[in-house]
Amino acid sequence: MLPSNLQADRFDAYPPLAKQLAVANLAMLQRLPLCFLPGLLRELIEYDYKFPAERKAMNRELASLASLTPAQMDDWFGGFFRVSLSPALEQSDWVNRPEQFVEQESAWLWSTHQVDAFRAAATKYGDRLQAATPAEPLAVRRLGIAVIGQGVDSWDRPLFRNLRAHGTYFEHVKPERGLDLLLAAMETRARSHPAPYGHWYVDGGQPAGHSPVLTCVSYAELEPVRNALLKFMQNEIGRPGMGPEELRTDLAELLPANLGMDKPADPVLDRFQVKIFTEGSGTQIFSTTFAQWAAREALRRAQPLTLLVRFAPRQRQKPMNELLSVGRVNPALDPAGSLVDADMGAYYHWINQQRLAGSEQSAFVAWFEGHSQALVVAPTLPRGTRSSSAIDMGEVVALALS
């Protein structure tokens, strides 16, 4: 089936809001090239489970596409219309299984040497869309916080080396009640600038006491989900003919209920947490990887005003079969190796934050938990310098936002 043959009833299996949006934009969808449309439907079919920032972006994209004249449509999508697809792709159920179509299309583009042409068309489209849908101004400066080194008693090597050139290094921070002060500052921001999914606390271990106004995702609290997923992966790997591509497809189709989340408290957050494990590599077995990936995805998708990620010790490296086993009791931890991971994770956190709107005014804080070392990147502070001021973590945040 080609897009021009689309009818409203083809979206009957979509969730309610996604179906309503698809039907409302049916005439526009019928005008799009087949090599592009399933990629759009892959996002649209998840509309009911997207964060507010994602829904706004999708609404703006659909409105922009609906406003294009025929000449503009040819200009925006000319490169896509020139891509040829196989009969098998055209005849597949790309409406209800757009994720599978996109995977198979990628292989087809590579095999037919069309991937460069497709990438050029996609880049042009992205530039046009960004110009047509500028980002909205933020209600408050964005703040990122990375807490690293939990469980490490001492460390004699430099920390925050990748960040020091961009901010001010504080070497005499008062560590007492540091995490409590950070979470209190986050609560104050969340209450002063309330926004659904606007203020996040991601913990790679057991979360500390925090306000319910914060959206919290925790590696320790998701242990039943992780175990259910590892069991599923073990069963799938043992099936004849199962390969990495087939496993990835099966993982992409998992829902919260498939992993024991039968009574969802928050369908949007539950779906997000499942995707952290099914789309991330190593998030199921390493807490540092989980924390880094969860922070990355929260920034990319929810675009929060505040995000604190706290890294916890991960288990030591072992053979993969052992790492994937379920029911392991008290695995050996590697606090020192986890600190190295988290130090780089803090740098990635800052990089990902810089990709969002308002990056020129955003602030970032990194702290060696329980110790006197911290670093602040903020437009009001000098770069590549160090400070010997004796301040606590609450004052560090206030300075970052001053």
C-alpha positions in Angstrom: 0.0 0.0 0.0 1.2 3.5 -0.8 0.5 6.6 1.3 -2.0 7.9 -1.2 -4.2 4.9 -0.4 -4.3 5.5 3.3 -7.8 5.5 4.9 -8.8 6.5 8.4 -9.7 2.9 9.5 -6.0 1.9 9.0 -5.3 3.7 12.3 -7.9 1.8 14.4 -5.2 -0.1 16.3 -3.4 3.1 17.4 -3.8 4.4 21.0 -6.7 7.0 21.3 -4.7 10.2 21.0 -2.4 8.9 18.3 -5.4 7.7 16.3 -7.2 11.1 16.6 -4.1 13.0 15.5 -3.5 10.6 12.5 -7.0 10.9 11.3 -7.0 14.6 11.7 -3.9 14.8 9.5 -4.9 12.1 7.0 -4.9 14.3 4.0 -1.3 15.5 4.8 -0.1 12.0 5.5 -1.4 10.8 2.1 1.0 13.3 0.4 4.2 12.1 2.0 6.7 9.7 0.4 6.7 6.1 1.6 10.3 6.1 2.5 9.7 8.9 5.0 6.1 8.3 6.3 6.7 5.2 8.5 9.5 7.1 10.4 6.9 9.8 11.2 4.3 7.1 12.2 6.9 5.5 14.5 6.8 8.6 16.6 3.1 9.3 16.1 2.0 5.8 17.3 3.7 6.5 20.6 2.0 9.9 21.0 -0.1 8.8 24.0 3.1 7.8 25.9 5.2 10.8 25.0 6.3 13.6 27.4 4.7 17.1 27.0 7.8 18.4 25.2 7.6 15.6 22.7 3.9 16.1 22.1 4.4 19.8 21.5 7.2 19.1 19.0 5.1 16.5 17.1 2.1 18.9 17.0 4.4 21.7 15.6 5.8 19.3 13.0 2.4 18.0 11.8 1.1 21.6 11.6 4.1 22.7 9.6 3.7 19.8 7.1 0.0 20.4 6.8 0.6 24.0 5.9 3.0 23.2 2.9 1.8 24.0 -0.6 2.3 21.4 -3.3 5.4 23.3 -4.5 6.8 23.4 -1.0 6.1 19.7 -0.5 8.1 19.0 -3.6 10.9 21.2 -2.3 11.0 19.6 1.2 10.6 16.0 0.1 12.1 15.9 -3.4 15.0 13.8 -2.2 12.8 11.3 -0.4 10.5 10.9 -3.5 13.6 9.8 -5.5 14.4 6.9 -3.2 13.2 3.6 -4.5 11.9 0.8 -2.3 11.4 -2.9 -2.7 7.9 -4.4 -3.4 8.2 -6.2 0.0 8.6 -2.9 1.8 5.7 -1.4 0.0 3.5 -4.4 0.8 4.5 -4.6 4.5 2.2 -3.4 7.3 4.1 -0.1 7.7 1.1 1.6 9.3 0.9 -0.7 12.4 4.5 -1.8 12.5 6.5 1.3 11.5 9.4 0.4 13.7 10.0 -2.9 11.8 9.6 -1.1 8.5 12.3 1.5 9.4 14.7 -1.3 10.4 14.2 -3.2 7.1 14.3 0.0 5.1 17.7 0.8 6.6 19.1 -2.5 5.4 17.5 -2.0 1.9 19.1 1.5 1.6 22.5 0.1 2.4 22.2 -2.8 0.1 21.1 -0.6 -2.8 23.6 2.2 -2.2 20.9 4.8 -1.5 21.8 5.5 2.1 23.8 8.7 1.3 20.9 10.1 -0.7 18.4 9.3 2.1 20.7 10.9 4.7 21.0 14.1 2.6 17.3 14.3 2.2 16.8 13.7 6.0 19.4 16.4 6.8 17.6 18.9 4.5 14.3 18.0 6.1 15.6 18.5 9.6 17.0 21.9 8.8 13.8 23.0 7.2 11.7 21.8 10.1 14.0 23.4 12.7 13.7 26.7 10.9 9.9 26.4 10.7 9.4 25.4 14.3 11.7 27.5 16.6 12.0 26.4 20.2 9.9 28.1 22.8 11.7 30.3 25.5 12.3 28.6 28.8 10.5 29.6 32.0 13.8 29.4 33.9 17.5 28.6 33.2 18.1 24.9 32.8 20.1 23.2 35.6 22.0 19.9 35.4 23.6 18.2 38.4 25.8 15.1 38.4 26.8 13.4 41.6 29.6 10.9 41.3 31.8 8.7 43.4 29.3 7.1 45.8 31.2 4.6 48.1 34.7 5.9 47.2 36.6 6.8 50.4 39.6 8.5 48.7 40.8 9.4 45.2 44.2 10.8 44.3 43.7 11.4 40.6 42.2 14.6 39.0 38.4 14.6 38.5 36.3 16.6 36.1 39.2 17.0 33.7 37.0 17.3 30.6 34.8 19.9 32.3 37.4 22.1 34.0 38.1 24.1 30.8 34.4 25.1 30.7 33.9 26.1 34.3 35.1 26.8 37.8 36.6 24.0 40.0 35.9 24.3 43.7 38.4 22.4 45.9 37.0 23.2 49.4 33.4 22.4 49.3 31.7 21.4 52.6 30.4 17.9 51.9 28.1 17.7 54.9 24.4 17.1 53.9 25.5 17.7 50.3 22.9 15.5 48.6 20.1 16.8 50.9 21.0 20.3 50.0 21.0 19.5 46.3 17.6 17.8 46.5 16.2 20.7 48.5 17.3 23.2 45.9 15.6 21.0 43.2 12.4 20.9 45.2 12.5 24.7 45.5 12.9 25.1 41.7 10.2 22.5 41.1 7.7 24.3 43.3 8.6 27.8 41.9 8.4 26.6 38.3 6.0 23.6 38.2 5.9 21.7 34.9 4.9 18.1 34.2 8.1 16.0 34.0 10.0 19.3 34.4 12.3 18.3 37.3 14.0 14.9 37.4 16.0 12.8 39.9 17.8 9.8 38.3 19.6 7.5 40.7 21.9 4.6 39.8 21.2 3.0 43.1 18.7 3.4 45.9 17.3 6.9 45.8 17.7 9.3 48.7 14.7 10.9 50.3 13.2 13.4 48.0 10.1 15.5 47.3 7.2 13.9 45.3 7.3 16.9 43.0 10.4 15.4 41.4 10.1 12.7 38.7 12.3 9.9 40.0 13.8 7.0 38.1 15.9 4.5 40.1 18.0 1.5 39.1 17.4 -0.3 42.5 13.6 0.2 42.5 13.4 -1.2 38.9 15.2 -4.4 39.9 12.0 -6.6 39.3 11.6 -5.1 35.8 15.3 -5.7 35.0 15.1 -9.3 36.2 12.0 -9.9 34.0 13.8 -8.5 31.0 17.0 -10.5 31.6 14.8 -13.7 31.8 13.1 -12.7 28.5 16.4 -12.1 26.8 17.8 -15.5 28.0 14.8 -17.3 26.6 15.0 -15.4 23.3 18.7 -16.0 22.9 18.1 -19.7 23.3 15.6 -19.9 20.5 16.9 -21.4 17.2 17.7 -18.9 14.6 17.6 -15.9 17.0 20.1 -13.2 16.1 20.8 -9.7 17.3 18.5 -8.0 14.8 15.6 -10.3 15.7 16.3 -9.8 19.4 16.3 -6.0 19.0 12.9 -6.2 17.1 11.4 -8.3 19.9 12.8 -6.0 22.6 11.3 -2.9 20.8 7.8 -4.5 21.0 7.9 -5.1 24.8 5.3 -3.2 26.9 5.4 -2.5 30.6 2.8 -5.3 31.2 5.2 -7.8 29.6 7.8 -7.0 32.3 5.5 -7.2 35.3 4.3 -3.6 35.4 0.6 -4.6 35.4 -0.7 -1.7 37.4 0.9 1.4 35.9 1.0 4.4 38.2 2.1 6.6 35.3 1.8 5.1 31.8 4.2 7.7 30.3 6.9 7.2 32.8 6.5 3.4 32.8 6.9 3.3 29.0 10.0 5.5 29.4 11.6 3.2 32.0 11.0 0.1 29.8 12.6 1.8 26.8 15.7 2.6 29.0 16.2 -1.1 29.3 15.1 -2.3 25.9 16.9 0.4 23.8 20.0 1.0 26.0 23.1 -1.2 25.7 24.2 -2.4 29.2 21.5 -0.5 31.1 20.1 -3.8 32.3 23.3 -4.9 34.1 25.4 -1.8 34.9 24.0 0.9 37.1 26.4 3.5 35.8 25.3 2.8 32.2 21.7 3.0 33.4 22.2 6.4 35.0 24.0 7.8 32.1 21.5 6.6 29.5 18.4 7.5 31.6 19.8 11.1 32.0 20.5 11.3 28.2 17.0 10.1 27.3 15.3 12.3 29.9 17.1 15.3 28.4 16.4 14.3 24.8 12.8 13.5 25.3 11.4 15.3 28.4 13.8 18.3 28.1 13.5 19.0 31.9 14.3 22.3 33.5 16.2 20.5 36.2 17.9 17.1 36.2 20.0 15.5 38.9 21.7 12.2 38.1 23.4 10.3 40.9 25.8 7.5 40.0 26.1 4.5 42.2 28.7 1.6 42.3 28.2 -0.9 39.4 29.0 -4.6 39.5 32.3 -5.8 38.4 32.9 -7.0 34.9 32.2 -10.7 34.4 31.6 -13.1 31.5 28.4 -12.0 29.6 26.5 -15.1 30.4 27.0 -14.6 34.1 26.1 -10.9 33.9 22.8 -11.8 32.1 21.9 -14.4 34.7 18.9 -13.8 37.0 18.9 -14.2 40.7 22.5 -13.2 41.5 22.9 -12.3 45.2 25.1 -9.4 46.3 27.3 -9.1 43.2 30.8 -7.7 43.7 30.9 -4.0 43.3 33.6 -1.8 41.7 33.4 1.7 43.3 36.7 3.0 41.9 35.9 1.8 38.3 32.4 3.3 38.7 33.9 6.7 39.6 35.8 6.7 36.4 32.6 5.8 34.5 30.6 8.5 36.3 33.3 11.2 35.8 32.9 10.6 32.0 29.1 10.3 32.5 29.0 13.8 34.1 30.8 15.2 31.0 28.3 13.5 28.7 25.4 14.9 30.8 26.7 18.4 30.3 27.2 17.8 26.5 23.6 16.5 26.1 22.3 19.5 28.1 24.1 21.8 25.8 22.2 20.4 22.8 18.9 21.8 24.2 17.3 25.2 23.8 18.7 27.8 26.2 22.1 26.2 26.4 23.9 29.5 26.4 22.3 30.4 29.8 22.1 26.9 31.3 24.1 25.9 34.5 25.7 22.6 35.4 27.1 21.3 38.7 29.2 18.2 39.2 30.1 17.0 42.7 32.3 14.2 44.1 29.8 12.8 46.7 30.9 13.0 50.3 34.1 15.0 49.3 35.2 18.6 48.8 35.5 18.6 45.0 32.9 20.2 42.8 32.8 22.0 39.5 30.3 24.6 38.1 29.7 25.6 34.5 27.6 28.7 34.3 27.6 31.9 32.1 28.3 34.0 35.2 31.5 32.1 36.3 34.9 32.2 34.7 36.2 29.2 32.7 39.3 27.2 33.4 39.7 28.6 37.0 39.7 27.2 40.5 38.3 28.5 43.7 39.4 27.8 47.3 36.2 29.3 48.8 34.6 27.2 51.6 31.0 26.8 50.6 28.3 24.1 50.9 26.4 22.4 48.1 23.4 24.6 48.5 25.6 27.7 48.0 27.2 26.0 45.0 23.8 25.7 43.3 22.9 29.3 44.2 26.2 30.4 42.7 25.6 28.4 39.5 22.2 30.1 39.1 23.3 33.6 40.1 
